[in-house]
């Protein structure tokens, strides 16, 4: 299963140009303590348990030794408004990140089912980016992995029609 690749870079002192972005923010794996985010240990887990495991790793990564790389991803967003090349780079990795998350969380191969990877990945990527923002804006109120899993279960239950009796 592929690891989602997200742009990671140290925050530049000035807005980067596309050459700097392509070399310093080349799509590198999201890392937690030197290891890529994976579903390691969750391969045999039920989907919701797998989700919780990955979210636990994700939250640990946000607060880990590479927290600055995660923060930089948020800081690049407003810079992209003023740099067309940075904007193009960030826009270009969105589908790649989303499909990587669909594969990581749900086992949906973008090669085997590109439509499902794109649809599920868009939801997961939006959740992921929102969690990233929430974590760095107010870490004490960021949800735990358990709260995220519970919330995902509630959303899924409410979205599914009631089973016929």
C-alpha positions as CSV (number, residue, x, y, z in Angstrom):
1,X,0.0,0.0,0.0
2,X,1.5,3.4,-1.0
3,X,2.2,6.1,1.6
4,X,0.5,9.4,0.8
5,X,2.9,11.9,-0.3
6,X,2.4,15.4,0.9
7,X,4.6,18.5,0.2
8,X,7.0,19.0,3.1
9,X,9.5,21.7,3.5
10,X,11.1,24.0,6.0
11,X,9.5,27.4,5.9
12,X,11.5,29.7,3.6
13,X,12.5,33.2,4.7
14,X,10.9,34.5,1.5
15,X,8.2,33.1,-0.8
16,X,9.8,30.3,-2.7
17,X,9.9,30.2,-6.5
18,X,9.0,27.0,-8.4
19,X,12.6,25.8,-8.5
20,X,12.9,26.0,-4.8
21,X,9.6,24.3,-4.3
22,X,10.4,21.4,-6.7
23,X,13.7,20.7,-4.9
24,X,12.9,21.5,-1.3
25,X,9.3,20.6,-1.1
26,X,9.4,17.7,-3.5
27,X,6.6,15.4,-2.5
28,X,8.1,13.6,0.5
29,X,6.4,11.1,2.8
30,X,4.7,12.5,5.8
31,X,6.9,11.4,8.7
32,X,6.5,10.7,12.3
33,X,9.7,10.3,14.2
34,X,11.5,9.3,11.0
35,X,8.9,6.8,9.8
36,X,6.3,7.3,7.2
37,X,2.6,7.3,8.2
38,X,1.4,3.8,7.5
39,X,-1.3,1.4,8.4
40,X,1.4,-0.8,10.0
41,X,-0.3,-3.1,12.5
42,X,-3.7,-2.3,11.1
43,X,-3.7,-4.5,8.0
44,X,-6.0,-7.0,9.7
45,X,-8.0,-4.4,11.7
46,X,-11.6,-3.5,10.9
47,X,-11.8,-0.3,8.8
48,X,-12.7,1.9,11.7
49,X,-10.0,0.5,13.9
50,X,-7.5,1.1,11.0
51,X,-8.8,4.7,10.7
52,X,-8.2,5.2,14.5
53,X,-4.7,3.7,14.3
54,X,-3.7,5.9,11.4
55,X,-5.2,9.0,13.0
56,X,-3.2,8.2,16.2
57,X,0.0,8.1,14.1
58,X,-1.0,11.3,12.4
59,X,-1.6,13.2,15.6
60,X,1.7,11.9,17.0
61,X,3.4,13.1,13.8
62,X,1.9,16.6,14.1
63,X,3.4,16.9,17.6
64,X,6.6,15.0,16.9
65,X,10.1,16.1,15.9
66,X,9.0,17.0,12.4
67,X,6.1,19.3,13.5
68,X,7.7,22.1,11.6
69,X,7.3,20.3,8.3
70,X,3.5,20.0,9.0
71,X,3.2,23.6,10.0
72,X,5.0,24.7,6.9
73,X,2.4,23.0,4.8
74,X,-0.2,25.3,6.3
75,X,2.1,28.3,5.9
76,X,2.5,27.7,2.2
77,X,-1.2,28.1,1.5
78,X,-1.3,31.9,1.8
79,X,2.1,32.2,0.1
80,X,0.6,30.4,-2.9
81,X,-1.8,33.3,-3.4
82,X,1.2,35.5,-4.4
83,X,3.3,33.0,-6.2
84,X,1.8,31.4,-9.3
85,X,4.4,28.6,-9.5
86,X,3.9,27.6,-5.9
87,X,0.2,27.7,-6.4
88,X,0.6,25.4,-9.4
89,X,2.8,23.0,-7.5
90,X,0.4,22.8,-4.5
91,X,-2.6,22.4,-6.8
92,X,-0.8,19.7,-8.7
93,X,-0.2,17.5,-5.6
94,X,-3.8,17.6,-4.3
95,X,-5.1,14.6,-6.2
96,X,-1.9,12.7,-5.5
97,X,-2.3,13.3,-1.8
98,X,-6.0,12.5,-1.8
99,X,-5.6,9.2,-3.7
100,X,-2.7,8.2,-1.4
101,X,-5.0,8.8,1.6
102,X,-7.7,6.7,0.0
103,X,-5.2,3.9,-0.4
104,X,-3.8,4.3,3.1
105,X,-7.1,4.5,5.0
106,X,-9.3,2.3,2.8
107,X,-7.1,0.2,0.6
108,X,-8.5,1.8,-2.6
109,X,-5.9,1.6,-5.3
110,X,-6.0,4.6,-7.6
111,X,-4.8,2.4,-10.4
112,X,-7.6,-0.2,-9.9
113,X,-10.4,2.2,-9.1
114,X,-9.5,5.8,-9.9
115,X,-13.0,7.2,-9.4
116,X,-13.4,5.7,-6.0
117,X,-9.9,6.8,-5.0
118,X,-10.6,10.3,-6.1
119,X,-14.0,10.5,-4.4
120,X,-13.0,8.9,-1.1
121,X,-9.6,10.6,-1.2
122,X,-11.2,14.0,-1.5
123,X,-13.2,13.5,1.7
124,X,-10.2,12.0,3.6
125,X,-7.9,14.8,2.3
126,X,-10.4,17.5,3.4
127,X,-10.6,15.9,6.8
128,X,-6.8,15.6,7.0
129,X,-6.2,19.2,6.1
130,X,-8.9,20.4,8.5
131,X,-7.3,18.3,11.3
132,X,-3.9,19.8,10.5
133,X,-5.3,23.3,10.7
134,X,-7.2,22.5,13.9
135,X,-4.2,20.9,15.5
136,X,-1.9,23.9,14.9
137,X,-4.5,26.5,15.7
138,X,-5.5,25.1,19.1
139,X,-3.8,21.8,19.9
140,X,-5.6,21.2,23.2
141,X,-9.0,21.2,21.5
142,X,-7.9,19.0,18.6
143,X,-9.9,15.7,18.6
144,X,-8.1,12.6,19.6
145,X,-7.9,9.6,17.3
146,X,-10.7,7.9,19.3
147,X,-12.9,11.0,19.0
148,X,-12.3,11.1,15.2
149,X,-13.1,7.4,14.9
150,X,-16.3,7.8,17.0
151,X,-17.2,10.8,14.9
152,X,-16.6,8.9,11.6
153,X,-18.7,6.0,12.9
154,X,-21.6,8.4,13.7
155,X,-21.3,10.1,10.3
156,X,-21.3,6.8,8.5
157,X,-24.3,5.5,10.5
158,X,-26.3,8.6,9.8
159,X,-25.4,8.6,6.1
160,X,-26.6,5.0,5.6
161,X,-30.3,4.3,5.3
162,X,-31.8,2.3,8.2
163,X,-31.7,-1.4,7.6
164,X,-35.0,-2.9,6.6
165,X,-36.7,-4.8,9.4
